[in-house]
Amino acid sequence: MTPFWGISDLEPSATPAGKLFAPADPSPIAPVPAALSGLAITADHYLIVGTLQPGGLLVFDLYAEGPPRRLCWPEAVPLEPFDIAARECGGVWILDRRHRRYWALDRHLRVEGRDQSELTLRTGSLEVFQPAQGAQTHVTAPRLFPQGSRSMPPLPSKPPTR
C-alpha cells in the first residue's frame, strides 16, 4: 500500500534560482493547515476536507493524482468547518457550528450566495486604461462574497405513512 497524499505535500516550494520570471512582490503563502474538520465525497468524485487554520477546503480529485486544490475563504468571512455533507446534485453543504452559519457550494465548488447578505471585499474602481474617444468608461466590478446563511432551507415534507 502506498500513500495517496500527505499534509507535507502542501508545503510551499521555493522558486528555483535563475528563473526569468518571478513575482515582484511575493504575497505571503497561506500556511499549511494543522487541523482538518469535516469531509464528504461529492457525486462528481471529489473528496472535500475542511481546514480550520486557515479556514477553507482541500479538494481532492479522486480520479487524478497529485496534491489537493486549496479553496481559501476570505479573511473577512470567518469559516470553521464543523461538518460537510454532499449535495444530491453535486457540490457540498458546509456547516460552521461556531459561527452558526452554513454555505452551499455548487457542483463546480462555487459558493452560492442567493438569499444571503454579501460582504464587499473590494470596491469597484475606474480602470486605468480608458477609451480615447467615446462616452463609455470601464469600471472594475466590486468583489463580493456571501456571509453564509443563518437559517436552514425548508426540509422536504414527508409523504404520509399508512
Residue, then its C-alpha position, 0 to 999 in steps of 0.5 A: m500500500t502506498p500513500f495517496w497524499g500527505i499534509s507535507d505535500l502542501e508545503p510551499s516550494a521555493t522558486p528555483a534560482g535563475k528563473l526569468f520570471a518571478p513575482a515582484d512582490p511575493s504575497p505571503i503563502a497561506p500556511v499549511p493547515a494543522a487541523l482538518s474538520g469535516l469531509a464528504i465525497t461529492a457525486d462528481h468524485y471529489l473528496i472535500v476536507g475542511t481546514l480550520q487554520p486557515g479556514g477553507l477546503l482541500v479538494f481532492d480529485l479522486y480520479a487524478e493524482g497529485p496534491p489537493r486544490r486549496l479553496c481559501w475563504p476570505e479573511a473577512v468571512p470567518l469559516e470553521p468547518f464543523d461538518i460537510a455533507a454532499r449535495e444530491c446534485g453535486g457540490v457540498w453543504i458546509l456547516d460552521r457550528r461556531h459561527r452558526r452559519y452554513w454555505a452551499l457550494d455548487r457542483h463546480l465548488r462555487v459558493e452560492g450566495r442567493d438569499q444571503s447578505e454579501l460582504t464587499l471585499r473590494t470596491g469597484s474602481l475606474e480602470v486605468f486604461q480608458p477609451a480615447q474617444g467615446a462616452q463609455t468608461h470601464v469600471t472594475a466590478p466590486r468583489l463580493f462574497p456571501q456571509g453564509s446563511r443563518s437559517m436552514p432551507p425548508l426540509p422536504s415534507k414527508p409523504p404520509t405513512r399508512 
